[in-house]
């Protein structure tokens, strides 16, 4: 092993250690506690030393999101029944797996799915300055599409498989034109991940169904995770199952067994 390889391995190990401590802080104390200063204190090094590995707090949080998304995607894939099971059961298993994960990891869910893109501090009277995330004042920090990074590899096969099982959705005419951009974005995202999708799986009807499922799924899960139901819901699990039944019926999906 040459010196360059040893340095690369050492750097990768340090980066992983930093992210591990950052994630522990996130889970234990919440997103606000994840600062470069706090992580440096736990590692026993100076905060400036961390900038050799992550240029800003936002870059570190972005890498944390990637780690969390990777873990969640693997969990959702593993949650699907065997290949012999019908399409609807696979869809429902992914939805249930997402809810279970969110309830078990509320702070990780909040970081990935409920954190708006950060903006750098505004320009001060004595001149421009950059924020801790390295962006210029007022400049929005680039963010990945977390929905895509988590669900592409899970949703892709399900969308392709469901083409033959789902009847065409009725799309309100005022929404049809707007779905064109969504279709292009989704096709590009699948291509970037190396996932081949049949053309019919990315029809306006298929994308419309995907958006409806995601809006309803995310809506209820977020309400439950953040305890924001407008009234006391003692049977949130049953309410969730009822929502899944309604979505399946509206989508024309039925269990084969």
C-alpha positions as CSV (number, residue, x, y, z in Angstrom):
1,X,0.0,0.0,0.0
2,X,1.5,3.3,-1.1
3,X,1.5,6.6,0.9
4,X,-1.3,8.1,-1.3
5,X,-3.6,5.1,-0.7
6,X,-2.9,5.3,3.0
7,X,-3.8,9.0,3.1
8,X,-7.0,8.4,1.1
9,X,-8.1,5.6,3.5
10,X,-7.3,7.7,6.5
11,X,-9.2,10.7,5.1
12,X,-12.2,8.4,4.3
13,X,-12.2,7.0,7.8
14,X,-12.1,10.4,9.4
15,X,-14.9,11.7,7.2
16,X,-17.0,8.6,8.2
17,X,-16.2,9.2,11.9
18,X,-17.3,12.8,11.6
19,X,-20.6,11.8,10.0
20,X,-21.1,9.1,12.6
21,X,-20.7,11.7,15.4
22,X,-22.9,14.1,13.6
23,X,-25.7,11.6,13.2
24,X,-25.4,10.6,16.9
25,X,-25.8,14.3,17.8
26,X,-28.8,14.6,15.4
27,X,-30.6,11.6,16.9
28,X,-29.7,12.6,20.5
29,X,-30.3,16.4,20.5
30,X,-31.8,17.4,17.1
31,X,-30.6,19.2,14.0
32,X,-29.7,22.4,15.7
33,X,-27.1,20.6,17.9
34,X,-25.2,19.4,14.8
35,X,-22.6,22.1,14.5
36,X,-18.9,21.8,13.5
37,X,-17.9,23.1,16.9
38,X,-19.9,20.4,18.7
39,X,-18.6,17.6,16.5
40,X,-15.0,18.9,16.9
41,X,-15.4,18.9,20.7
42,X,-16.6,15.2,20.6
43,X,-13.7,14.2,18.4
44,X,-11.2,16.1,20.5
45,X,-10.0,18.3,17.6
46,X,-10.3,22.0,16.7
47,X,-13.3,23.2,14.7
48,X,-11.1,24.7,11.9
49,X,-9.6,21.2,11.4
50,X,-13.0,19.9,10.3
51,X,-13.0,22.3,7.4
52,X,-10.4,20.1,5.7
53,X,-13.1,17.5,5.4
54,X,-16.3,19.5,5.1
55,X,-16.4,23.0,3.8
56,X,-19.5,24.0,5.8
57,X,-22.1,22.7,8.1
58,X,-24.6,22.5,5.3
59,X,-22.2,20.3,3.3
60,X,-22.0,18.0,6.3
61,X,-25.8,17.9,6.7
62,X,-26.1,17.2,3.0
63,X,-23.9,14.2,3.4
64,X,-25.9,13.1,6.4
65,X,-29.0,13.3,4.3
66,X,-27.4,11.0,1.7
67,X,-26.4,8.5,4.4
68,X,-29.9,8.5,5.8
69,X,-31.5,8.2,2.4
70,X,-29.3,5.3,1.6
71,X,-30.2,3.5,4.8
72,X,-33.9,4.2,4.3
73,X,-33.9,3.0,0.7
74,X,-32.3,-0.2,1.7
75,X,-34.8,-0.7,4.5
76,X,-37.8,-0.1,2.1
77,X,-36.4,-2.5,-0.5
78,X,-36.0,-5.2,2.2
79,X,-39.5,-4.5,3.4
80,X,-41.1,-5.7,0.2
81,X,-42.5,-9.2,0.1
82,X,-41.1,-12.0,-2.0
83,X,-41.3,-11.6,-5.8
84,X,-44.2,-14.0,-5.9
85,X,-46.4,-11.5,-4.1
86,X,-48.7,-9.3,-6.1
87,X,-48.0,-5.7,-7.0
88,X,-50.3,-4.0,-4.4
89,X,-48.8,-5.9,-1.5
90,X,-45.4,-4.6,-2.5
91,X,-46.7,-1.0,-2.7
92,X,-48.4,-1.3,0.7
93,X,-45.3,-2.8,2.3
94,X,-43.2,0.1,1.1
95,X,-45.8,2.6,2.5
96,X,-45.9,0.8,5.8
97,X,-42.1,0.6,6.0
98,X,-41.8,4.3,5.4
99,X,-44.2,5.1,8.2
100,X,-42.5,2.7,10.6
101,X,-39.1,4.2,9.8
102,X,-40.3,7.8,10.2
103,X,-41.9,7.1,13.6
104,X,-38.7,5.3,14.8
105,X,-36.4,8.0,13.4
106,X,-38.3,11.3,13.8
107,X,-35.2,13.6,13.8
108,X,-33.7,11.9,10.8
109,X,-37.1,12.1,9.1
110,X,-37.2,15.8,9.9
111,X,-33.7,16.5,8.5
112,X,-34.4,14.7,5.2
113,X,-38.1,15.4,4.6
114,X,-39.0,18.5,6.5
115,X,-36.0,20.8,6.3
116,X,-36.3,23.6,3.7
117,X,-33.2,24.6,1.6
118,X,-31.0,26.8,3.7
119,X,-30.3,30.4,2.8
120,X,-27.1,32.2,3.7
121,X,-27.3,35.3,6.0
122,X,-28.3,38.6,4.4
123,X,-25.7,41.2,3.4
124,X,-24.7,43.5,6.2
125,X,-24.2,47.2,5.8
126,X,-20.4,46.9,6.0
127,X,-20.2,44.5,3.1
128,X,-21.0,41.1,1.8
129,X,-20.1,38.0,3.8
130,X,-20.6,34.3,3.3
131,X,-22.5,32.1,5.8
132,X,-21.3,29.0,7.5
133,X,-22.6,27.0,4.5
134,X,-20.3,28.8,2.2
135,X,-23.0,30.5,0.0
136,X,-23.3,34.2,-0.7
137,X,-25.9,36.2,1.2
138,X,-29.4,35.4,0.0
139,X,-28.2,32.5,-2.2
140,X,-30.1,29.3,-1.8
141,X,-28.0,26.3,-0.9
142,X,-28.4,23.5,-3.6
143,X,-30.3,20.5,-2.3
144,X,-30.8,17.0,-3.7
145,X,-34.2,15.7,-4.3
146,X,-34.6,13.4,-1.2
147,X,-37.8,11.8,-2.5
148,X,-35.9,10.8,-5.6
149,X,-32.8,9.6,-3.8
150,X,-34.8,7.4,-1.5
151,X,-37.6,6.1,-3.7
152,X,-36.2,5.9,-7.2
153,X,-34.8,2.4,-6.9
154,X,-37.8,1.3,-4.9
155,X,-40.5,3.0,-6.9
156,X,-39.0,2.4,-10.4
157,X,-39.6,-1.4,-10.5
158,X,-43.0,-0.9,-8.8
159,X,-44.1,1.7,-11.4
160,X,-42.9,-0.6,-14.3
161,X,-44.7,-3.6,-12.8
162,X,-47.9,-1.6,-12.1
163,X,-48.4,-0.4,-15.6
164,X,-50.3,-3.5,-16.5
165,X,-52.3,-3.6,-13.2
166,X,-53.4,0.0,-12.8
167,X,-56.1,1.3,-15.0
168,X,-55.5,4.8,-16.5
169,X,-56.0,7.5,-13.9
170,X,-58.4,10.3,-14.6
171,X,-56.3,13.5,-14.7
172,X,-58.0,16.9,-14.3
173,X,-57.3,18.8,-17.5
174,X,-55.9,21.8,-15.6
175,X,-53.2,19.5,-14.2
176,X,-52.3,17.6,-17.4
177,X,-50.0,20.2,-18.9
178,X,-48.1,20.7,-15.7
179,X,-47.3,17.0,-15.4
180,X,-45.1,17.3,-18.5
181,X,-42.3,18.8,-16.4
182,X,-42.7,16.1,-13.7
183,X,-42.5,13.4,-16.3
184,X,-39.3,14.8,-17.8
185,X,-37.7,15.3,-14.4
186,X,-38.6,11.8,-13.3
187,X,-37.3,10.3,-16.6
188,X,-34.1,12.1,-16.2
189,X,-33.7,11.1,-12.5
190,X,-34.3,7.4,-13.4
191,X,-31.7,7.7,-16.2
192,X,-29.2,9.3,-13.9
193,X,-29.6,6.3,-11.6
194,X,-29.2,3.9,-14.5
195,X,-32.7,2.6,-14.1
196,X,-34.4,1.7,-17.4
197,X,-38.1,2.5,-17.4
198,X,-40.6,1.5,-20.1
199,X,-42.2,4.6,-21.7
200,X,-45.7,3.7,-20.5
201,X,-44.4,3.6,-16.9
202,X,-43.7,7.3,-17.2
203,X,-47.0,8.3,-18.7
204,X,-48.9,11.3,-17.3
205,X,-51.3,8.9,-15.7
206,X,-48.5,6.9,-13.9
207,X,-46.8,10.1,-12.7
208,X,-50.1,11.5,-11.5
209,X,-50.8,8.3,-9.5
210,X,-47.3,8.5,-8.0
211,X,-47.7,12.1,-6.9
212,X,-51.1,11.4,-5.3
213,X,-49.7,8.4,-3.4
214,X,-46.7,10.4,-2.2
215,X,-48.8,13.5,-1.2
216,X,-51.2,11.4,0.9
217,X,-48.5,9.1,2.4
218,X,-46.1,12.0,3.3
219,X,-49.0,14.1,4.6
220,X,-50.2,11.6,7.2
221,X,-46.8,10.4,8.2
222,X,-45.6,14.0,8.8
223,X,-48.7,14.8,10.8
224,X,-48.1,11.7,13.0
225,X,-44.3,12.2,13.4
226,X,-44.7,15.9,14.4
227,X,-47.9,15.3,16.4
228,X,-49.7,17.9,14.4
229,X,-53.1,16.2,14.0
230,X,-55.7,18.9,14.7
231,X,-57.3,16.7,17.3
232,X,-56.4,13.6,19.3
233,X,-56.0,10.6,17.1
234,X,-55.7,7.5,19.3
235,X,-55.7,5.0,16.4
236,X,-53.3,6.6,13.9
237,X,-52.3,3.2,12.6
238,X,-55.9,2.3,11.7
239,X,-56.3,5.7,10.1
240,X,-53.2,5.1,8.0
241,X,-54.4,1.7,6.9
242,X,-57.8,3.2,6.0
243,X,-55.9,5.8,3.8
244,X,-54.0,3.0,2.1
245,X,-57.2,1.1,1.3
246,X,-58.8,4.3,-0.1
247,X,-55.7,5.0,-2.3
248,X,-55.6,1.5,-3.6
249,X,-59.3,1.6,-4.5
250,X,-59.0,5.0,-6.1
251,X,-56.0,3.7,-8.1
252,X,-57.8,0.6,-9.2
253,X,-55.4,-1.7,-7.4
254,X,-56.6,-5.0,-5.8
255,X,-54.9,-7.9,-4.1
256,X,-54.7,-11.0,-6.3
257,X,-54.9,-13.2,-3.2
